[in-house]
Amino acid sequence: MKKKMRKIVSTLMAATLAASFLTACGGGNAATGTGAGKETGDNKVLKVAMECSYAPYNWTQPTDAGGAVPISGSSDYAYGYDVMMAKKIAEELGYGLEIVKLDWDSLVPAVQSGKVDCVIAGQSITAERMQSVDFTDPYYFATIVTLVKAGGKYENAKSVADFAGATATSQLNTIWYDNCLPQIPGADIQPAQESAPAMLVSLSSGRCDLVVTDKPTGQAALVAYPDFKLLDFTGTEGEFKVSDEDVNIGISLKKGNTELKDAVNGVLAKMSKDDFNKMMEEAISVQPLSK
């Protein structure tokens, strides 16, 4: 999904890159694929798409509490790890920020068409996606986990093999569904769910025995569903077999938009894996369901 982050490039270089490509594209029209968003008066705006329903990466809330950003065309606000990252990038590069709420399957087409400048939404940097869009360096490194019902048949599983025969699902067009579920021996794989919340409802309602997701999503789910149990086999012989491209999460941009890609990478280069993890911990702690 959702799902590849990598030293120091000076603030001056990032700002210079940003200024140069905005000047070159005459106001930074997203449709050109060479700039960063639109220009309103003197304000250059970075248009960022996300689902706004995928806590702790992104979610919708009714107010701007905690630093949430208005959702374009809506009275609601977006917040979460992705919004925090979008705000940091926009601030470093001197842009305004516009959050565009889209369904998961609409994110890549929005970048391709120039409707938005980039997607920050927990996307894995997969070879398949890179045929359609470009990616920045990773802005998070995910860990694959499984959610089951506490007290259920699989709560004491120690490996993927222990899920043999389980009824399972996950989110549509994610490595969780496409790559991980087929690794479960004899799994009864149900149709993919259109969103992370729908995936969790499927487990909660008993329509499946387990769902596979990444650790931040799993940790956030435990707040809403205290009867869930998170199983993490990472680092053991029984773990899900995934590649770096499966778990390295990046920001997607229109192919050829090298100016924006380089500028964003300049911001990410000044952050460490610990910085990413601390920001994610903050997002998990302030998600609406944590209160």
RATA-V628044 format. One record per backbone hydrogen bond with DSSP energy under -0.5 kcal/mol. NH is the residue of the N-H (numbers start at 1). CO is the residue of the C=O. E is the energy in kcal/mol with one decimal. If there is no record, write none. Layout:
nh=NH co=CO e=E
nh=NH co=CO e=E
//
This chain:
nh=3 co=1 e=-3.5
nh=14 co=10 e=-1.9
nh=15 co=11 e=-2.8
nh=16 co=12 e=-2.6
nh=17 co=13 e=-2.8
nh=18 co=14 e=-2.6
nh=19 co=15 e=-2.8
nh=20 co=16 e=-2.5
nh=21 co=17 e=-2.4
nh=22 co=18 e=-2.0
nh=23 co=19 e=-2.2
nh=24 co=20 e=-2.4
nh=25 co=21 e=-1.7
nh=26 co=23 e=-1.4
nh=27 co=22 e=-2.0
nh=28 co=22 e=-0.6
nh=29 co=25 e=-0.7
nh=32 co=29 e=-1.7
nh=33 co=30 e=-1.5
nh=34 co=29 e=-0.5
nh=35 co=29 e=-0.5
nh=37 co=35 e=-0.6
nh=40 co=43 e=-2.6
nh=41 co=39 e=-0.6
nh=43 co=40 e=-2.3
nh=44 co=42 e=-0.6
nh=45 co=38 e=-2.7
nh=46 co=96 e=-2.5
nh=47 co=45 e=-0.6
nh=48 co=46 e=-0.7
nh=48 co=98 e=-2.9
nh=49 co=118 e=-2.4
nh=50 co=100 e=-2.0
nh=54 co=58 e=-2.3
nh=57 co=54 e=-1.6
nh=58 co=54 e=-1.3
nh=59 co=79 e=-2.4
nh=61 co=77 e=-2.8
nh=67 co=64 e=-2.1
nh=68 co=64 e=-0.7
nh=68 co=65 e=-0.6
nh=69 co=78 e=-2.7
nh=71 co=76 e=-2.4
nh=72 co=99 e=-3.2
nh=74 co=71 e=-1.9
nh=77 co=61 e=-3.0
nh=78 co=69 e=-3.4
nh=79 co=59 e=-1.9
nh=81 co=56 e=-2.7
nh=82 co=57 e=-3.4
nh=83 co=57 e=-0.7
nh=84 co=80 e=-2.7
nh=85 co=81 e=-2.4
nh=86 co=82 e=-2.6
nh=87 co=83 e=-2.8
nh=88 co=84 e=-2.0
nh=89 co=85 e=-2.5
nh=90 co=86 e=-2.7
nh=91 co=87 e=-2.5
nh=92 co=88 e=-2.6
nh=93 co=89 e=-2.2
nh=94 co=90 e=-0.8
nh=94 co=91 e=-0.7
nh=95 co=90 e=-2.9
nh=96 co=44 e=-4.0
nh=98 co=46 e=-2.5
nh=99 co=70 e=-0.9
nh=100 co=48 e=-3.0
nh=100 co=98 e=-0.5
nh=101 co=99 e=-0.5
nh=102 co=50 e=-2.3
nh=102 co=100 e=-0.6
nh=106 co=103 e=-1.5
nh=107 co=103 e=-0.5
nh=107 co=104 e=-1.3
nh=110 co=106 e=-1.6
nh=111 co=107 e=-1.6
nh=112 co=108 e=-2.5
nh=113 co=109 e=-2.3
nh=114 co=110 e=-0.7
nh=114 co=111 e=-0.7
nh=115 co=110 e=-1.5
nh=116 co=110 e=-1.4
nh=117 co=47 e=-1.8
nh=118 co=47 e=-1.5
nh=119 co=252 e=-2.1
nh=120 co=49 e=-1.8
nh=123 co=2 e=-0.5
nh=123 co=250 e=-0.6
nh=124 co=1 e=-4.1
nh=124 co=3 e=-0.7
nh=125 co=248 e=-2.6
nh=126 co=124 e=-1.7
nh=130 co=126 e=-2.1
nh=131 co=127 e=-0.5
nh=131 co=128 e=-1.1
nh=132 co=129 e=-2.0
nh=133 co=129 e=-2.2
nh=134 co=253 e=-2.5
nh=136 co=251 e=-2.0
nh=138 co=4 e=-1.0
nh=139 co=249 e=-3.1
nh=140 co=249 e=-1.1
nh=142 co=140 e=-0.5
nh=142 co=247 e=-3.3
nh=145 co=213 e=-2.6
nh=146 co=231 e=-2.5
nh=147 co=211 e=-2.9
nh=148 co=229 e=-2.3
nh=149 co=209 e=-0.6
nh=150 co=227 e=-3.3
nh=152 co=149 e=-1.9
nh=155 co=152 e=-1.2
nh=157 co=154 e=-1.7
nh=160 co=238 e=-2.3
nh=162 co=159 e=-0.9
nh=163 co=160 e=-1.9
nh=164 co=161 e=-1.5
nh=165 co=185 e=-2.5
nh=166 co=163 e=-2.6
nh=168 co=166 e=-0.5
nh=168 co=188 e=-2.1
nh=169 co=210 e=-1.5
nh=172 co=193 e=-3.8
nh=174 co=171 e=-0.8
nh=178 co=174 e=-2.8
nh=179 co=175 e=-1.9
nh=180 co=175 e=-1.9
nh=181 co=176 e=-1.8
nh=183 co=180 e=-1.9
nh=184 co=181 e=-1.9
nh=185 co=183 e=-0.6
nh=187 co=184 e=-1.8
nh=188 co=166 e=-2.6
nh=189 co=187 e=-1.1
nh=190 co=168 e=-3.0
nh=190 co=188 e=-0.6
nh=193 co=170 e=-3.0
nh=197 co=53 e=-0.5
nh=199 co=195 e=-1.9
nh=200 co=196 e=-2.1
nh=201 co=197 e=-2.2
nh=202 co=198 e=-1.9
nh=203 co=199 e=-1.4
nh=204 co=200 e=-2.7
nh=205 co=201 e=-2.6
nh=206 co=203 e=-1.1
nh=207 co=202 e=-1.8
nh=208 co=202 e=-0.9
nh=209 co=167 e=-2.8
nh=210 co=167 e=-1.4
nh=211 co=147 e=-1.8
nh=212 co=169 e=-0.9
nh=213 co=145 e=-2.3
nh=215 co=143 e=-2.1
nh=218 co=214 e=-2.5
nh=219 co=215 e=-3.1
nh=220 co=216 e=-2.3
nh=221 co=217 e=-2.1
nh=222 co=218 e=-1.5
nh=223 co=219 e=-0.6
nh=223 co=220 e=-1.0
nh=224 co=220 e=-1.0
nh=225 co=221 e=-2.8
nh=228 co=225 e=-2.2
nh=229 co=148 e=-2.9
nh=231 co=146 e=-3.1
nh=233 co=231 e=-0.5
nh=236 co=233 e=-2.0
nh=239 co=236 e=-1.4
nh=242 co=240 e=-0.8
nh=246 co=243 e=-0.8
nh=247 co=243 e=-1.1
nh=247 co=244 e=-0.5
nh=248 co=244 e=-2.1
nh=249 co=140 e=-2.7
nh=249 co=247 e=-0.6
nh=250 co=123 e=-2.2
nh=252 co=119 e=-1.5
nh=252 co=250 e=-0.5
nh=253 co=134 e=-2.7
nh=254 co=117 e=-0.6
nh=257 co=254 e=-2.1
nh=258 co=256 e=-2.2
nh=261 co=257 e=-2.1
nh=262 co=258 e=-2.8
nh=263 co=259 e=-2.1
nh=264 co=260 e=-2.8
nh=265 co=261 e=-2.5
nh=266 co=262 e=-1.7
nh=267 co=263 e=-1.2
nh=268 co=264 e=-2.5
nh=269 co=265 e=-2.3
nh=270 co=267 e=-1.2
nh=271 co=268 e=-2.1
nh=276 co=272 e=-2.1
nh=277 co=273 e=-2.4
nh=278 co=274 e=-2.5
nh=279 co=275 e=-2.1
nh=280 co=276 e=-2.3
nh=281 co=277 e=-2.5
nh=282 co=278 e=-2.0
nh=283 co=279 e=-2.2
nh=284 co=280 e=-2.5
nh=285 co=281 e=-2.0
nh=286 co=282 e=-1.5
nh=287 co=283 e=-0.9
nh=290 co=287 e=-2.3
nh=291 co=288 e=-1.5
//
